[in-house]
Amino acid sequence: MAAASSSKMQLFSADDVSKHNTATDCWVIHRGKVYDVSEFVEDHPGGDDLILRYAGKDMGETMDDPQEHSHSDSAYELLDEHIIGRLPTTDAEKQALTERAAKGGYSGKDDSIVITDDFHPEETDFSSDYKAHKFLDLNKPLMPQMLRANFSKQFYLEQVHSPRHLKHPARFFNQDYLEVFTRTPWYVVPMVWLPIASAIFFRSTTQFAANLAKTPLNAHTWYEAATKPTQFDTSVWSIALTQTAVCWVVGVVIWTLLEYGIHRFLFHIDDILPDKPMFLTLHFLLHGVHHYLPMDRLRLVMPPLLFFLLSYPFTQLAHVLFPTAVANGIIAGAFSMYVVYDCMHYALHHTRLPQYLKNMKQYHLEHHYKNFELGFGVTSKVWDYVFGTQL
């Protein structure tokens, strides 16, 4: 990743650093920068005792002193690979760390990133990113690299949860006929799913109306209902519409719970994800790529085929649990709310918004940039508060 400007690096106090003072958890300070050298302690050419002498402390001019221990340019380059942040340099930064200490100290989240309405991260330097991390080369299609890779699960998760940013959408495949299925402009979602939701809503209403009028339903009945609504009297349609509307609202509520549950328990199954290339690739396709490239405009909404596959078991379950008319009304509500969810998700990443949506944008981007293990709600925080996963 391109080196971040010093103003955007994670801030640590000397007290934060002092708590990391063992051979397995070793942080040091050099020239105002903070380094996590835990993995390097045992490999240090001068012996681990020299590093541990300064564990949790400022090395001062020790590393620069040839009398103490001579270091080559490559040693400084190696040290730069372990940088994790810096000490505060301004009164405002010192005040921010004082306030953080009063709240319990460093939380493990990136407190230096401030999410604003016009938040836009710096673009990643492709070449230096690959040279530094040896993960995915952003100059090349990603899926062939994932399919050939043999990353460990720990390394993979560390990388996908360290966002990169491209000026243009990343490429998944060499072949255009495959690539087209991985790119979905946001407006495709309402174009495809709103007509489907409307048709299912109408189907539910006519089913309720037929039940009230005790009229058997078939293709001819639905055609007559659509072209000659007087087939059922006004009171029947009014009651049927009300019944469908109630089911629709239930579907909206159910979607918000599904949105939370799928995001938390399917997309973020990091702890139980099998450490196998096939499962890492599947995770990357489902949600890993979104955390790896959170601002990729063509990978922010779900491709219609993928949503169909994910929604099919739930629509079938609805028909098992409820009468047909009720199930269709609930599905219509859930599909309608899904359209709101995906369009809102896109807006949270790329659009200036009204106040409520500004708050949700900050909340969602903090999920990406501060703590991906909390903050699973996209359209609301309700279920995060219910289940104790609020940011």
C-alpha positions as CSV (number, residue, x, y, z in Angstrom):
1,M,0.0,0.0,0.0
2,A,1.3,3.5,-0.7
3,A,2.8,5.0,2.4
4,A,0.2,7.0,4.2
5,S,0.9,10.6,5.0
6,S,2.0,11.1,8.6
7,S,-1.3,12.9,9.4
8,K,-3.3,9.8,8.5
9,M,-1.2,7.3,10.4
10,Q,-2.5,5.6,13.5
11,L,-1.8,7.7,16.6
12,F,-0.3,6.1,19.7
13,S,0.8,7.5,23.0
14,A,4.0,6.5,24.7
15,D,1.8,4.8,27.3
16,D,0.1,2.7,24.6
17,V,3.5,1.6,23.4
18,S,4.8,0.8,26.9
19,K,2.2,-2.0,27.3
20,H,3.8,-4.0,24.5
21,N,7.1,-4.9,26.1
22,T,7.6,-8.7,25.8
23,A,9.3,-11.0,23.3
24,T,6.0,-12.0,21.8
25,D,4.4,-8.5,21.9
26,C,7.2,-6.0,21.2
27,W,6.6,-2.4,20.1
28,V,9.4,0.2,19.8
29,I,9.6,3.9,19.0
30,H,12.1,5.3,16.5
31,R,12.1,8.9,15.4
32,G,8.5,9.4,16.5
33,K,7.2,6.4,14.6
34,V,5.8,3.2,16.3
35,Y,6.9,-0.2,15.1
36,D,5.5,-3.7,16.0
37,V,8.7,-5.9,15.7
38,S,7.2,-8.9,17.6
39,E,7.8,-11.2,14.6
40,F,11.4,-9.9,14.1
41,V,12.7,-10.3,17.7
42,E,14.1,-13.8,17.4
43,D,15.6,-13.1,13.9
44,H,17.4,-9.9,14.9
45,P,21.1,-10.4,13.8
46,G,22.3,-8.6,16.9
47,G,20.4,-10.8,19.2
48,D,16.9,-10.5,20.8
49,D,18.3,-9.0,24.0
50,L,19.2,-5.8,22.2
51,I,15.7,-5.3,21.0
52,L,14.1,-6.4,24.2
53,R,16.1,-3.7,26.1
54,Y,13.9,-1.2,24.3
55,A,10.7,-3.1,24.2
56,G,7.8,-0.7,24.8
57,K,10.2,2.2,24.8
58,D,11.8,4.9,22.5
59,M,15.0,3.6,21.0
60,G,16.3,7.2,20.8
61,E,19.4,7.4,18.7
62,T,20.5,3.9,19.5
63,M,19.8,2.5,16.1
64,D,21.6,5.4,14.4
65,D,24.7,5.0,16.6
66,P,27.3,2.9,14.8
67,Q,29.1,2.3,18.1
68,E,26.0,0.6,19.5
69,H,25.2,-1.5,16.5
70,S,25.8,-0.7,12.8
71,H,22.7,-0.8,10.6
72,S,22.6,-0.8,6.8
73,D,20.0,0.9,4.6
74,S,18.3,-2.5,4.2
75,A,17.8,-2.6,8.0
76,Y,15.9,0.6,7.9
77,E,13.8,-0.6,4.9
78,L,13.0,-3.8,7.0
79,L,12.0,-1.6,9.9
80,D,9.7,0.4,7.7
81,E,7.8,-2.9,6.9
82,H,6.8,-3.1,10.6
83,I,5.5,0.5,11.1
84,I,2.0,0.7,12.7
85,G,1.7,4.3,13.6
86,R,3.3,7.4,15.2
87,L,3.4,9.5,18.3
88,P,1.3,12.8,18.4
89,T,3.0,15.9,17.2
90,T,0.4,18.7,17.7
91,D,-1.5,19.9,20.7
92,A,-4.8,18.7,19.1
93,E,-3.4,15.2,18.7
94,K,-2.1,15.1,22.2
95,Q,-5.5,16.3,23.5
96,A,-7.2,13.6,21.4
97,L,-5.0,10.9,23.0
98,T,-5.7,12.3,26.5
99,E,-9.4,12.0,25.8
100,R,-8.9,8.5,24.5
101,A,-7.0,7.6,27.7
102,A,-9.8,8.9,29.8
103,K,-12.1,6.5,28.0
104,G,-9.9,3.5,28.6
105,G,-7.0,3.9,26.2
106,Y,-6.3,2.4,22.8
107,S,-9.2,0.3,21.7
108,G,-7.5,-1.7,19.0
109,K,-9.4,0.3,16.3
110,D,-7.9,2.9,14.0
111,D,-8.9,6.0,15.9
112,S,-6.9,8.2,13.6
113,I,-9.4,7.9,10.7
114,V,-12.2,10.4,10.9
115,I,-15.2,9.5,8.7
116,T,-16.8,12.6,7.2
117,D,-19.5,13.1,4.5
118,D,-16.9,13.7,1.9
119,F,-14.5,10.9,3.1
120,H,-12.4,9.6,0.3
121,P,-9.3,7.5,1.1
122,E,-6.0,7.8,-0.7
123,E,-5.4,5.7,-3.8
124,T,-3.2,2.6,-3.4
125,D,0.1,2.4,-5.2
126,F,-0.2,-0.9,-7.0
127,S,3.5,-1.7,-7.3
128,S,4.6,-0.9,-3.7
129,D,1.5,-2.6,-2.3
130,Y,2.4,-5.9,-3.9
131,K,6.1,-5.6,-3.1
132,A,5.3,-4.9,0.5
133,H,2.6,-7.5,1.1
134,K,2.9,-10.2,-1.6
135,F,-0.9,-10.6,-1.5
136,L,-2.7,-9.7,-4.8
137,D,-1.2,-7.7,-7.7
138,L,-3.8,-5.1,-8.4
139,N,-2.3,-4.6,-11.9
140,K,-3.6,-8.1,-12.8
141,P,-7.0,-9.9,-12.7
142,L,-7.7,-11.0,-9.1
143,M,-9.5,-14.3,-9.5
144,P,-6.7,-16.2,-11.3
145,Q,-4.4,-15.1,-8.5
146,M,-6.8,-16.2,-5.8
147,L,-7.4,-19.6,-7.5
148,R,-3.6,-20.2,-7.7
149,A,-2.7,-18.8,-4.3
150,N,-1.9,-20.8,-1.2
151,F,-2.3,-18.1,1.5
152,S,-2.8,-19.0,5.1
153,K,-6.2,-18.0,6.5
154,Q,-4.6,-15.6,9.0
155,F,-2.6,-13.8,6.2
156,Y,-5.6,-13.7,3.9
157,L,-7.9,-12.2,6.6
158,E,-5.2,-9.6,7.6
159,Q,-4.9,-8.5,4.0
160,V,-8.6,-8.3,3.0
161,H,-9.4,-6.3,6.1
162,S,-6.7,-3.8,5.2
163,P,-8.5,-1.7,2.5
164,R,-7.0,-0.8,-0.8
165,H,-8.3,1.9,-3.1
166,L,-8.3,2.1,-6.9
167,K,-9.3,4.9,-9.2
168,H,-11.1,2.4,-11.5
169,P,-12.9,-0.9,-10.8
170,A,-10.6,-3.8,-10.3
171,R,-10.6,-6.6,-12.9
172,F,-11.6,-10.1,-11.8
173,F,-11.0,-12.2,-14.9
174,N,-9.0,-12.0,-18.1
175,Q,-12.1,-13.0,-20.2
176,D,-14.7,-10.3,-20.8
177,Y,-17.5,-12.8,-20.9
178,L,-16.7,-13.7,-17.3
179,E,-15.8,-10.2,-16.2
180,V,-19.3,-8.9,-17.1
181,F,-20.9,-11.1,-14.4
182,T,-18.8,-9.6,-11.7
183,R,-19.7,-6.0,-12.4
184,T,-23.0,-4.6,-11.2
185,P,-23.9,-0.8,-11.5
186,W,-26.2,0.2,-8.5
187,Y,-29.2,1.0,-10.8
188,V,-29.4,-2.6,-11.9
189,V,-30.8,-3.6,-8.5
190,P,-34.0,-1.5,-8.7
191,M,-34.4,-2.2,-12.4
192,V,-34.5,-5.9,-11.8
193,W,-36.0,-6.4,-8.3
194,L,-38.6,-3.6,-8.0
195,P,-40.7,-5.0,-10.9
196,I,-40.4,-8.5,-9.4
197,A,-41.4,-7.2,-5.9
198,S,-44.4,-5.4,-7.5
199,A,-45.5,-8.5,-9.3
200,I,-45.3,-10.6,-6.2
201,F,-47.2,-7.9,-4.2
202,F,-50.0,-8.0,-6.9
203,R,-50.0,-11.8,-6.8
204,S,-50.5,-11.7,-3.0
205,T,-53.3,-9.2,-3.2
206,T,-55.2,-11.2,-5.8
207,Q,-54.7,-14.3,-3.7
208,F,-56.2,-12.6,-0.7
209,A,-59.0,-11.3,-2.8
210,A,-59.7,-14.7,-4.2
211,N,-59.8,-16.2,-0.7
212,L,-62.2,-13.5,0.4
213,A,-64.4,-14.0,-2.7
214,K,-64.0,-17.8,-2.5
215,T,-62.9,-17.8,-6.1
216,P,-60.4,-20.4,-7.4
217,L,-57.2,-18.8,-8.7
218,N,-55.6,-19.8,-12.0
219,A,-53.8,-18.0,-14.9
220,H,-57.1,-16.8,-16.3
221,T,-58.2,-15.4,-12.9
222,W,-55.1,-13.4,-12.5
223,Y,-55.4,-12.0,-16.1
224,E,-59.0,-11.0,-15.4
225,A,-58.0,-9.4,-12.1
226,A,-55.2,-7.4,-13.8
227,T,-57.3,-6.3,-16.8
228,K,-60.8,-6.1,-15.1
229,P,-60.4,-5.3,-11.4
230,T,-64.2,-5.1,-11.1
231,Q,-64.1,-8.9,-11.0
232,F,-63.9,-8.5,-7.2
233,D,-66.0,-5.7,-5.6
234,T,-64.4,-2.7,-3.9
235,S,-64.6,-4.0,-0.4
236,V,-62.9,-7.2,-1.3
237,W,-60.0,-5.4,-3.0
238,S,-59.7,-3.0,0.0
239,I,-59.5,-5.7,2.5
240,A,-57.1,-7.8,0.3
241,L,-54.8,-4.8,-0.2
242,T,-54.8,-4.1,3.5
243,Q,-53.9,-7.7,4.3
244,T,-51.1,-7.6,1.7
245,A,-49.8,-4.3,3.1
246,V,-49.5,-5.8,6.6
247,C,-47.6,-8.7,5.2
248,W,-45.4,-6.4,3.2
249,V,-44.5,-4.5,6.4
250,V,-43.7,-7.8,8.1
251,G,-41.4,-8.6,5.2
252,V,-39.6,-5.3,5.6
253,V,-38.9,-6.0,9.2
254,I,-37.8,-9.5,8.4
255,W,-35.4,-8.2,5.8
256,T,-33.7,-5.9,8.3
257,L,-33.1,-9.0,10.5
258,L,-31.9,-11.1,7.5
259,E,-29.6,-8.2,6.5
260,Y,-28.0,-8.2,9.9
261,G,-27.8,-12.0,10.2
262,I,-26.4,-12.6,6.7
263,H,-23.8,-9.9,7.1
264,R,-22.7,-11.1,10.5
265,F,-23.0,-14.8,10.3
266,L,-22.4,-15.6,6.5
267,F,-20.2,-12.7,5.2
268,H,-18.2,-12.5,8.4
269,I,-17.5,-16.1,9.3
270,D,-13.8,-15.4,9.8
271,D,-13.5,-17.4,13.0
272,I,-14.9,-20.7,11.5
273,L,-13.7,-20.2,7.9
274,P,-11.8,-23.3,6.9
275,D,-8.2,-22.7,6.2
276,K,-8.4,-24.0,2.6
277,P,-7.8,-22.1,-0.7
278,M,-11.3,-23.0,-2.0
279,F,-13.0,-21.5,1.1
280,L,-10.8,-18.5,1.1
281,T,-11.7,-17.9,-2.6
282,L,-15.4,-18.3,-1.8
283,H,-15.1,-15.9,1.1
284,F,-13.3,-13.4,-1.2
285,L,-16.1,-13.6,-3.8
286,L,-18.9,-13.2,-1.3
287,H,-17.6,-10.4,0.8
288,G,-13.8,-10.4,1.2
289,V,-13.4,-8.4,-2.0
290,H,-15.8,-5.7,-0.6
291,H,-13.6,-5.2,2.5
292,Y,-10.4,-5.4,0.4
293,L,-11.7,-2.8,-2.2
294,P,-14.5,-1.0,-0.3
295,M,-14.8,1.9,-2.7
296,D,-15.1,-0.2,-5.9
297,R,-18.2,1.2,-7.5
298,L,-19.1,-1.9,-9.4
299,R,-18.8,-4.3,-6.5
300,L,-21.0,-2.5,-3.9
301,V,-24.3,-4.1,-4.9
302,M,-25.1,-7.7,-5.3
303,P,-25.3,-9.2,-8.8
304,P,-28.9,-10.4,-9.5
305,L,-27.9,-14.0,-9.9
306,L,-26.1,-14.1,-6.6
307,F,-29.1,-12.5,-4.8
308,F,-31.4,-15.0,-6.4
309,L,-29.3,-17.9,-5.1
310,L,-29.1,-16.4,-1.6
311,S,-32.8,-15.5,-1.4
312,Y,-34.2,-18.8,-2.9
313,P,-34.0,-20.8,0.4
314,F,-35.7,-18.0,2.3
315,T,-38.5,-17.6,-0.2
316,Q,-39.1,-21.4,-0.1
317,L,-39.1,-21.3,3.7
318,A,-41.7,-18.5,3.7
319,H,-44.0,-20.7,1.6
320,V,-43.5,-23.6,4.0
321,L,-44.3,-21.5,7.1
322,F,-47.1,-19.4,5.8
323,P,-50.2,-19.6,3.5
324,T,-49.3,-18.7,-0.1
325,A,-50.9,-15.2,0.0
326,V,-49.1,-14.3,3.3
327,A,-45.8,-15.7,2.0
328,N,-46.0,-13.6,-1.2
329,G,-46.8,-10.5,0.7
330,I,-43.8,-11.0,3.1
331,I,-41.5,-11.8,0.1
332,A,-42.6,-8.6,-1.7
333,G,-41.8,-6.6,1.4
334,A,-38.4,-8.3,1.9
335,F,-37.5,-7.7,-1.8
336,S,-38.5,-4.1,-1.6
337,M,-36.4,-3.5,1.4
338,Y,-33.5,-5.3,-0.2
339,V,-33.6,-2.7,-3.0
340,V,-33.5,0.0,-0.4
341,Y,-30.6,-1.8,1.3
342,D,-28.4,-2.2,-1.7
343,C,-29.0,1.3,-3.1
344,M,-28.4,2.7,0.4
345,H,-25.2,0.7,0.7
346,Y,-23.9,2.2,-2.5
347,A,-24.9,5.7,-1.3
348,L,-23.1,5.2,2.0
349,H,-19.9,4.6,0.1
350,H,-20.2,7.3,-2.6
351,T,-22.9,9.9,-2.1
352,R,-23.5,13.0,-0.1
353,L,-26.5,12.3,2.1
354,P,-29.2,13.7,4.4
355,Q,-28.4,13.7,8.1
356,Y,-29.7,10.2,9.1
357,L,-27.9,8.7,6.1
358,K,-24.8,10.7,7.0
359,N,-24.8,9.0,10.4
360,M,-25.3,5.6,8.8
361,K,-22.5,6.3,6.4
362,Q,-20.1,7.1,9.2
363,Y,-21.3,4.0,11.0
364,H,-20.9,1.7,8.0
365,L,-17.5,3.1,7.0
366,E,-16.3,2.6,10.6
367,H,-17.2,-1.1,10.1
368,H,-14.8,-1.1,7.2
369,Y,-12.0,1.1,8.5
370,K,-12.1,0.6,12.3
371,N,-13.7,-2.6,13.4
372,F,-15.1,-5.2,11.0
373,E,-16.3,-7.4,13.9
374,L,-19.0,-4.8,14.9
375,G,-21.5,-2.7,13.1
376,F,-23.3,-5.1,10.8
377,G,-26.4,-3.0,10.2
378,V,-26.5,-1.1,7.0
379,T,-30.0,0.4,6.8
380,S,-30.3,0.8,10.6
381,K,-28.5,0.1,13.9
382,V,-31.5,-1.6,15.6
383,W,-30.3,-5.2,15.5
384,D,-26.7,-4.2,16.4
385,Y,-28.2,-2.7,19.6
386,V,-30.4,-5.8,20.2
387,F,-27.5,-8.2,19.8
388,G,-24.8,-6.0,21.4
389,T,-22.7,-5.5,18.2
390,Q,-23.0,-1.8,17.9
391,L,-19.9,0.3,17.2
